[in-house]
Amino acid sequence: MLSEPKHGGCSRLAEILGDVSHDSVNRFLLRERYEPKDLFDIVREIINLEGGILSVDDTVIEKLYSEPKYAELIGYFWSGKYHKAIKGLNLITLYYSDIHGNSVPINYRIYDKKEGRTKNDYFQEMLIEVIDWGVKPRLVTGDSWYSGVENLKFLRNQKLGFLFGVEKNRTVSNEPGKYCHVSSLELPEQGLVTHLREFGFIKLFRKDFKKEDSRHYILYLPDKEALQQITRSEFVTIHDTHWGIESFHRAIKQVCGICRFMVRDSHAIKTHIFCSLQAFVRLEKMRSENIINNWYEVQRNLFTKVIREYVLDNLSAVCAD
């Protein structure tokens, strides 16, 4: 998963290994039944389970040229990259950043339309699981898709604080009975404690961007006094930590081969996804142990010697002519 930069599939792996048939690789994909708990059992060795930030988000694993009727997990999902619905799989992930700066996926789901569930249903189920597994996050973060009142109340019932993006038409009140859209408020730099409709008191922040509209965020802590004391600097730190899940999504596509599967069976696809996530965990473990500086270093350096020799050989040939 980490070494093949372009071509995926059973036949390519068999070609590389030499003494393994492509049928053997295909049988492996069909045979194994990895579960999200298997991934957690691997990552728990490299993270501190207490005090970190737990982020939720989803991404589309692009399969633009696949036919959905031949693969149950492939469908049309909204893509922020393409700004439209595209063909692919929808991967929903809980991504944990611990107090030492180690960041890994700790739970995941592949959206399956047959189950008749929403991404919010998957999110709540995954959160309950990781808590049962021993994770004690300081905060939960997510974008506006996951900031519905049902999710917010669910987290409050779990006695968890959170930071979520909200749409500009969400309503808050600074006076009893008088509500307004968050976009109409003049917010101080340090944020504003206000009442979110149908939920309760939160601290509202706005973050400005150069190339797009401002975004609004709501921060909640079970302790209202502690909520008052949250500074702009702390908000920015939490926000930037949440952005790590976006970097994770890019990495699993660019260096872990998550999009490059050539199978249609649902079990085989799920095995491939698990292997790709495990490949990312291997990269993060190497980074945390200072073996590499970043996730992209392994693949980039893998071909350095080959490319150097090729370039030097051709330069020598040119000079000889």
C-alpha positions as CSV (number, residue, x, y, z in Angstrom):
1,M,0.0,0.0,0.0
2,L,2.9,2.4,0.8
3,S,5.3,1.3,-1.9
4,E,3.2,1.1,-5.1
5,P,2.8,4.8,-6.3
6,K,0.3,4.2,-9.2
7,H,-1.0,0.8,-9.9
8,G,-3.1,-1.2,-7.4
9,G,-4.9,-4.5,-7.6
10,C,-4.3,-8.2,-7.0
11,S,-2.4,-8.8,-10.2
12,R,0.1,-6.0,-9.6
13,L,0.9,-7.2,-6.1
14,A,1.3,-10.8,-7.4
15,E,3.7,-9.4,-10.1
16,I,5.8,-7.6,-7.5
17,L,6.0,-10.5,-5.1
18,G,6.8,-13.0,-7.8
19,D,5.9,-16.3,-6.1
20,V,2.3,-15.3,-5.1
21,S,-0.6,-15.6,-7.5
22,H,-3.2,-12.9,-7.9
23,D,-5.8,-15.4,-6.8
24,S,-4.1,-15.7,-3.4
25,V,-4.3,-12.0,-3.0
26,N,-7.9,-12.0,-4.0
27,R,-8.7,-14.8,-1.6
28,F,-7.1,-12.8,1.2
29,L,-9.3,-9.8,0.5
30,L,-12.4,-12.0,0.4
31,R,-11.5,-14.1,3.4
32,E,-10.6,-11.6,6.1
33,R,-13.2,-9.9,8.3
34,Y,-11.3,-7.0,9.9
35,E,-13.4,-4.8,12.2
36,P,-12.8,-1.2,13.4
37,K,-11.8,-2.7,16.9
38,D,-8.9,-4.4,15.2
39,L,-7.6,-1.1,14.0
40,F,-8.0,0.4,17.5
41,D,-6.1,-2.5,19.1
42,I,-3.2,-1.6,16.8
43,V,-3.2,2.2,17.5
44,R,-3.8,2.1,21.2
45,E,-0.1,1.2,21.6
46,I,1.1,4.6,20.2
47,I,-1.4,7.0,21.7
48,N,-2.4,8.4,25.2
49,L,-6.1,7.6,25.5
50,E,-6.8,10.5,27.9
51,G,-7.1,14.2,27.3
52,G,-6.8,14.3,23.5
53,I,-9.1,15.8,20.9
54,L,-11.5,13.4,19.0
55,S,-12.5,14.6,15.5
56,V,-15.2,13.3,13.3
57,D,-15.4,13.8,9.5
58,D,-16.1,11.9,6.4
59,T,-14.5,11.8,2.9
60,V,-15.4,10.3,-0.5
61,I,-13.1,7.6,-1.7
62,E,-13.3,8.4,-5.4
63,K,-14.3,5.7,-7.9
64,L,-15.4,7.9,-10.7
65,Y,-15.3,5.1,-13.4
66,S,-17.0,2.4,-11.3
67,E,-20.5,1.2,-11.8
68,P,-22.6,1.4,-8.6
69,K,-24.9,-1.4,-9.6
70,Y,-21.9,-3.8,-9.5
71,A,-20.5,-2.8,-6.1
72,E,-22.9,-2.3,-3.2
73,L,-20.8,0.2,-1.2
74,I,-20.3,2.6,-4.2
75,G,-22.8,5.3,-4.7
76,Y,-23.1,9.1,-5.2
77,F,-21.8,11.3,-2.3
78,W,-21.2,15.0,-2.0
79,S,-17.6,16.0,-2.6
80,G,-16.1,19.3,-1.3
81,K,-13.3,18.9,-3.8
82,Y,-15.6,18.6,-6.8
83,H,-18.5,20.7,-5.3
84,K,-21.0,18.1,-6.5
85,A,-22.0,14.5,-5.9
86,I,-19.5,12.0,-7.3
87,K,-19.2,8.2,-7.4
88,G,-17.3,6.6,-4.7
89,L,-17.4,5.2,-1.1
90,N,-18.1,7.4,1.9
91,L,-15.7,6.8,4.8
92,I,-16.6,8.2,8.2
93,T,-13.8,8.4,10.7
94,L,-13.1,9.2,14.3
95,Y,-9.6,10.7,14.3
96,Y,-7.8,11.1,17.7
97,S,-5.0,13.6,18.4
98,D,-3.4,12.9,21.8
99,I,-1.6,15.3,24.2
100,H,1.8,14.3,22.8
101,G,0.9,15.2,19.2
102,N,0.3,11.6,17.9
103,S,-2.7,11.4,15.6
104,V,-4.4,8.3,14.3
105,P,-7.8,7.0,13.1
106,I,-9.4,5.0,16.0
107,N,-12.8,4.1,14.6
108,Y,-14.4,4.2,11.2
109,R,-17.5,3.2,9.2
110,I,-18.1,2.7,5.5
111,Y,-21.5,4.1,4.6
112,D,-23.8,1.3,3.5
113,K,-27.1,2.4,2.1
114,K,-28.6,-1.0,2.9
115,E,-28.4,-0.3,6.6
116,G,-30.7,2.7,6.3
117,R,-28.6,4.8,8.6
118,T,-27.3,8.4,8.5
119,K,-23.7,9.7,9.1
120,N,-24.9,11.0,12.4
121,D,-26.1,7.5,13.4
122,Y,-22.7,6.2,12.6
123,F,-21.0,9.0,14.5
124,Q,-22.9,8.4,17.7
125,E,-22.4,4.6,17.5
126,M,-18.6,5.0,17.0
127,L,-18.3,7.5,19.8
128,I,-20.0,5.1,22.3
129,E,-17.6,2.4,21.1
130,V,-14.4,4.3,21.6
131,I,-15.5,5.4,25.1
132,D,-16.2,1.8,25.9
133,W,-12.7,1.0,24.6
134,G,-11.2,3.4,27.1
135,V,-10.8,6.6,25.2
136,K,-11.4,9.7,27.4
137,P,-11.2,12.7,25.1
138,R,-11.0,16.3,26.3
139,L,-13.1,17.6,23.4
140,V,-15.0,16.3,20.3
141,T,-14.7,18.4,17.1
142,G,-16.4,18.3,13.8
143,D,-17.7,20.5,10.9
144,S,-21.2,21.9,10.5
145,W,-22.6,18.6,9.1
146,Y,-22.3,17.0,12.5
147,S,-23.5,20.1,14.5
148,G,-27.2,19.2,14.6
149,V,-29.0,19.7,17.9
150,E,-29.4,15.9,18.3
151,N,-25.6,15.4,18.2
152,L,-25.0,18.3,20.5
153,K,-27.4,17.0,23.1
154,F,-25.9,13.5,22.7
155,L,-22.4,14.8,23.5
156,R,-23.7,16.9,26.4
157,N,-25.3,13.7,27.8
158,Q,-21.9,12.0,27.5
159,K,-20.5,14.9,29.6
160,L,-18.2,15.8,26.7
161,G,-17.2,19.3,25.5
162,F,-17.1,20.0,21.8
163,L,-16.2,22.5,19.0
164,F,-18.3,22.4,15.9
165,G,-18.7,24.5,12.9
166,V,-22.2,25.9,12.4
167,E,-24.0,27.4,9.4
168,K,-24.4,31.1,9.3
169,N,-28.2,30.8,9.7
170,R,-28.1,29.1,13.1
171,T,-29.8,31.2,15.7
172,V,-28.6,32.4,19.1
173,S,-29.9,34.7,21.7
174,N,-28.3,37.3,23.9
175,E,-31.6,38.4,25.4
176,P,-34.5,36.1,26.4
177,G,-36.9,35.4,23.5
178,K,-34.8,37.4,21.0
179,Y,-32.9,35.3,18.5
180,C,-30.8,36.2,15.5
181,H,-28.5,34.5,13.0
182,V,-24.9,34.0,14.0
183,S,-23.8,35.8,10.8
184,S,-25.5,39.1,12.0
185,L,-23.6,39.3,15.3
186,E,-20.6,41.5,15.9
187,L,-18.3,39.1,17.6
188,P,-15.4,40.1,19.8
189,E,-12.0,38.6,19.1
190,Q,-12.2,36.5,22.3
191,G,-15.6,35.0,21.4
192,L,-19.1,35.5,22.8
193,V,-20.9,33.4,25.3
194,T,-24.5,33.2,24.1
195,H,-27.5,30.9,24.0
196,L,-27.8,28.5,21.1
197,R,-31.4,27.8,20.2
198,E,-32.8,24.4,21.4
199,F,-29.5,23.7,23.2
200,G,-28.1,26.1,25.8
201,F,-25.1,28.2,26.5
202,I,-22.1,28.0,24.1
203,K,-19.2,30.3,23.2
204,L,-19.3,31.5,19.6
205,F,-16.2,32.3,17.6
206,R,-15.7,33.5,14.0
207,K,-12.7,32.6,11.9
208,D,-11.9,34.7,8.8
209,F,-10.3,33.2,5.6
210,K,-8.7,35.0,2.7
211,K,-10.3,33.1,-0.1
212,E,-13.7,32.2,1.3
213,D,-16.4,33.4,3.6
214,S,-16.0,33.6,7.3
215,R,-17.0,30.5,9.3
216,H,-18.6,30.3,12.7
217,Y,-17.9,27.8,15.5
218,I,-19.6,26.9,18.7
219,L,-17.6,25.7,21.7
220,Y,-19.2,24.0,24.7
221,L,-17.8,22.8,28.0
222,P,-19.8,21.1,30.8
223,D,-18.4,23.7,33.2
224,K,-19.8,27.1,32.3
225,E,-17.2,29.0,34.2
226,A,-14.4,27.1,32.3
227,L,-16.3,28.0,29.1
228,Q,-16.1,31.7,29.9
229,Q,-12.4,31.4,30.3
230,I,-11.6,29.9,26.9
231,T,-9.4,32.3,25.0
232,R,-9.0,33.0,21.3
233,S,-5.6,31.3,21.4
234,E,-7.2,28.1,22.8
235,F,-9.9,28.2,20.2
236,V,-7.3,28.4,17.4
237,T,-5.3,25.5,18.9
238,I,-8.4,23.3,19.0
239,H,-9.5,24.4,15.5
240,D,-6.0,23.7,14.1
241,T,-5.9,20.3,15.8
242,H,-9.2,19.4,14.1
243,W,-7.8,20.3,10.8
244,G,-5.5,17.3,11.1
245,I,-8.3,15.0,10.0
246,E,-8.3,16.8,6.6
247,S,-4.6,16.2,6.3
248,F,-5.2,12.5,7.2
249,H,-7.8,12.3,4.4
250,R,-5.3,13.6,1.9
251,A,-2.6,11.2,3.1
252,I,-4.6,8.0,2.8
253,K,-5.5,8.9,-0.8
254,Q,-2.0,10.1,-1.8
255,V,0.3,7.7,-0.1
256,C,-1.8,4.8,1.3
257,G,-3.6,3.8,-1.9
258,I,-7.1,3.8,-0.4
259,C,-8.7,4.6,-3.8
260,R,-6.8,2.0,-5.8
261,F,-8.8,-1.2,-5.3
262,M,-9.9,-3.4,-8.2
263,V,-12.5,-5.5,-6.5
264,R,-16.3,-5.3,-6.3
265,D,-17.2,-7.6,-3.4
266,S,-18.1,-5.7,-0.2
267,H,-15.9,-7.8,2.0
268,A,-12.9,-7.4,-0.3
269,I,-13.4,-3.6,-0.4
270,K,-13.6,-3.5,3.4
271,T,-10.4,-5.5,3.8
272,H,-8.7,-3.1,1.4
273,I,-9.9,-0.1,3.4
274,F,-8.6,-1.6,6.6
275,C,-5.2,-2.3,5.1
276,S,-4.9,1.3,3.8
277,L,-5.8,2.7,7.3
278,Q,-3.3,0.3,8.8
279,A,-0.7,1.6,6.4
280,F,-1.3,5.2,7.6
281,V,-0.9,4.1,11.2
282,R,2.5,2.6,10.3
283,L,3.5,6.0,8.8
284,E,2.3,7.9,11.9
285,K,4.2,5.4,14.2
286,M,7.4,6.0,12.2
287,R,6.8,9.8,12.4
288,S,6.2,9.7,16.2
289,E,9.4,7.7,16.6
290,N,11.3,10.3,14.5
291,I,12.2,7.7,11.9
292,I,10.6,10.0,9.3
293,N,9.7,13.7,9.4
294,N,6.4,13.4,7.6
295,W,4.0,10.9,6.1
296,Y,5.1,11.6,2.5
297,E,8.8,10.9,3.1
298,V,8.7,7.1,2.8
299,Q,7.2,7.0,-0.7
300,R,9.3,9.9,-1.9
301,N,12.6,8.4,-0.7
302,L,11.7,5.0,-2.0
303,F,12.5,6.0,-5.5
304,T,15.2,8.5,-5.0
305,K,18.1,6.1,-5.6
306,V,16.5,4.6,-8.7
307,I,15.7,8.0,-10.2
308,R,19.2,9.3,-9.4
309,E,20.8,6.3,-11.2
310,Y,18.6,6.7,-14.2
311,V,19.3,10.4,-14.5
312,L,23.0,10.0,-14.1
313,D,23.2,7.1,-16.6
314,N,21.3,9.2,-19.2
315,L,23.5,12.2,-18.5
316,S,26.6,10.0,-19.0
317,A,25.2,8.7,-22.3
318,V,24.5,12.3,-23.5
319,C,27.9,13.5,-22.5
320,A,29.5,10.5,-24.3
321,D,27.7,11.4,-27.5
